[in-house]
């Protein structure tokens, strides 16, 4: 099952951080997240899922950018998920609206993300 996610990314100033801090608009992950045309990818990705069966899928943004992070940083699946957990800028990048110290998903999901989002 796939649930449509918020398409327009929030500005970095609205990302919830502890201690009332704010993300920097100059951060590389924040800049990239703001230039992606979400609408163009959302419907194609959603077509990979049955309409009403199964657990809800992770958002396209989360899946795609987890793969980008993994490749750009040249790290393992497990290390990718840990890196996301530790970095608020990357949490914004993958579409979270607030910082969380929890793992965003199990590292094994990256296998499915790769299957659903191929470079061809």
One Martini backbone bead per residue (centre of mass of N, CA, C, O) as a GRO file, in nm:
protein
  120
    1UNK     BB    1   0.100   0.034   0.018
    2UNK     BB    2   0.019   0.383  -0.070
    3UNK     BB    3   0.084   0.701   0.059
    4UNK     BB    4   0.047   1.015   0.019
    5UNK     BB    5   0.274   1.270   0.030
    6UNK     BB    6   0.416   1.543   0.092
    7UNK     BB    7   0.543   1.743  -0.167
    8UNK     BB    8   0.610   2.000  -0.023
    9UNK     BB    9   0.867   2.127   0.112
   10UNK     BB   10   0.977   2.243   0.380
   11UNK     BB   11   1.124   2.472   0.528
   12UNK     BB   12   1.397   2.471   0.730
   13UNK     BB   13   1.261   2.661   0.951
   14UNK     BB   14   1.030   2.414   1.015
   15UNK     BB   15   1.226   2.230   1.141
   16UNK     BB   16   1.233   2.025   1.419
   17UNK     BB   17   1.432   2.121   1.693
   18UNK     BB   18   1.609   2.116   1.949
   19UNK     BB   19   1.643   2.416   2.117
   20UNK     BB   20   1.549   2.607   1.874
   21UNK     BB   21   1.676   2.535   1.627
   22UNK     BB   22   1.822   2.566   1.290
   23UNK     BB   23   1.851   2.524   0.975
   24UNK     BB   24   2.063   2.551   0.709
   25UNK     BB   25   2.029   2.678   0.387
   26UNK     BB   26   2.348   2.594   0.312
   27UNK     BB   27   2.305   2.310   0.316
   28UNK     BB   28   2.343   2.054   0.097
   29UNK     BB   29   2.080   1.890   0.169
   30UNK     BB   30   1.881   2.125   0.162
   31UNK     BB   31   1.929   2.219  -0.128
   32UNK     BB   32   1.851   1.957  -0.272
   33UNK     BB   33   1.560   1.921  -0.153
   34UNK     BB   34   1.453   2.203  -0.293
   35UNK     BB   35   1.498   2.100  -0.622
   36UNK     BB   36   1.299   1.875  -0.629
   37UNK     BB   37   1.050   1.716  -0.838
   38UNK     BB   38   0.814   1.548  -0.678
   39UNK     BB   39   0.565   1.507  -0.872
   40UNK     BB   40   0.719   1.338  -1.096
   41UNK     BB   41   0.773   1.075  -0.893
   42UNK     BB   42   0.530   0.983  -0.717
   43UNK     BB   43   0.341   0.818  -0.917
   44UNK     BB   44   0.550   0.611  -1.013
   45UNK     BB   45   0.610   0.490  -0.734
   46UNK     BB   46   0.312   0.418  -0.649
   47UNK     BB   47   0.277   0.188  -0.876
   48UNK     BB   48   0.434  -0.040  -0.690
   49UNK     BB   49   0.154  -0.045  -0.532
   50UNK     BB   50  -0.100  -0.145  -0.379
   51UNK     BB   51  -0.386   0.013  -0.290
   52UNK     BB   52  -0.484  -0.178   0.002
   53UNK     BB   53  -0.221  -0.336   0.077
   54UNK     BB   54  -0.055  -0.350   0.343
   55UNK     BB   55   0.195  -0.177   0.434
   56UNK     BB   56   0.311   0.119   0.442
   57UNK     BB   57   0.511   0.303   0.265
   58UNK     BB   58   0.765   0.470   0.199
   59UNK     BB   59   0.867   0.740   0.080
   60UNK     BB   60   1.019   0.855  -0.191
   61UNK     BB   61   1.211   1.047  -0.052
   62UNK     BB   62   1.331   0.844   0.144
   63UNK     BB   63   1.427   0.634  -0.060
   64UNK     BB   64   1.599   0.807  -0.253
   65UNK     BB   65   1.785   0.953  -0.034
   66UNK     BB   66   1.908   0.705   0.087
   67UNK     BB   67   2.056   0.628  -0.176
   68UNK     BB   68   2.217   0.887  -0.209
   69UNK     BB   69   2.369   0.877   0.057
   70UNK     BB   70   2.507   0.607   0.016
   71UNK     BB   71   2.662   0.687  -0.246
   72UNK     BB   72   2.799   0.956  -0.165
   73UNK     BB   73   2.936   0.815   0.108
   74UNK     BB   74   3.010   0.517   0.080
   75UNK     BB   75   2.799   0.318   0.239
   76UNK     BB   76   2.622   0.124   0.420
   77UNK     BB   77   2.313   0.048   0.511
   78UNK     BB   78   2.351   0.073   0.816
   79UNK     BB   79   2.509   0.344   0.805
   80UNK     BB   80   2.287   0.510   0.673
   81UNK     BB   81   2.079   0.494   0.903
   82UNK     BB   82   2.263   0.615   1.119
   83UNK     BB   83   2.316   0.883   0.976
   84UNK     BB   84   2.025   0.975   0.979
   85UNK     BB   85   1.980   0.967   1.290
   86UNK     BB   86   2.228   1.186   1.349
   87UNK     BB   87   2.107   1.391   1.111
   88UNK     BB   88   1.905   1.662   1.060
   89UNK     BB   89   1.960   1.731   0.761
   90UNK     BB   90   1.890   1.445   0.658
   91UNK     BB   91   1.605   1.432   0.771
   92UNK     BB   92   1.507   1.654   0.590
   93UNK     BB   93   1.590   1.528   0.317
   94UNK     BB   94   1.382   1.267   0.368
   95UNK     BB   95   1.106   1.427   0.508
   96UNK     BB   96   1.120   1.516   0.781
   97UNK     BB   97   0.982   1.744   1.038
   98UNK     BB   98   1.158   1.606   1.268
   99UNK     BB   99   1.361   1.527   1.504
  100UNK     BB  100   1.515   1.195   1.547
  101UNK     BB  101   1.666   0.920   1.742
  102UNK     BB  102   1.543   0.728   1.545
  103UNK     BB  103   1.504   0.495   1.332
  104UNK     BB  104   1.351   0.526   1.019
  105UNK     BB  105   1.463   0.232   0.936
  106UNK     BB  106   1.545  -0.056   0.816
  107UNK     BB  107   1.820  -0.153   0.637
  108UNK     BB  108   1.667  -0.370   0.454
  109UNK     BB  109   1.501  -0.157   0.279
  110UNK     BB  110   1.719  -0.083   0.068
  111UNK     BB  111   1.666  -0.316  -0.119
  112UNK     BB  112   1.380  -0.218  -0.208
  113UNK     BB  113   1.459   0.057  -0.308
  114UNK     BB  114   1.641  -0.049  -0.539
  115UNK     BB  115   1.414  -0.204  -0.689
  116UNK     BB  116   1.219   0.055  -0.732
  117UNK     BB  117   1.493   0.233  -0.784
  118UNK     BB  118   1.617   0.277  -1.093
  119UNK     BB  119   1.838   0.408  -1.338
  120UNK     BB  120   1.638   0.307  -1.594
   0.00000   0.00000   0.00000
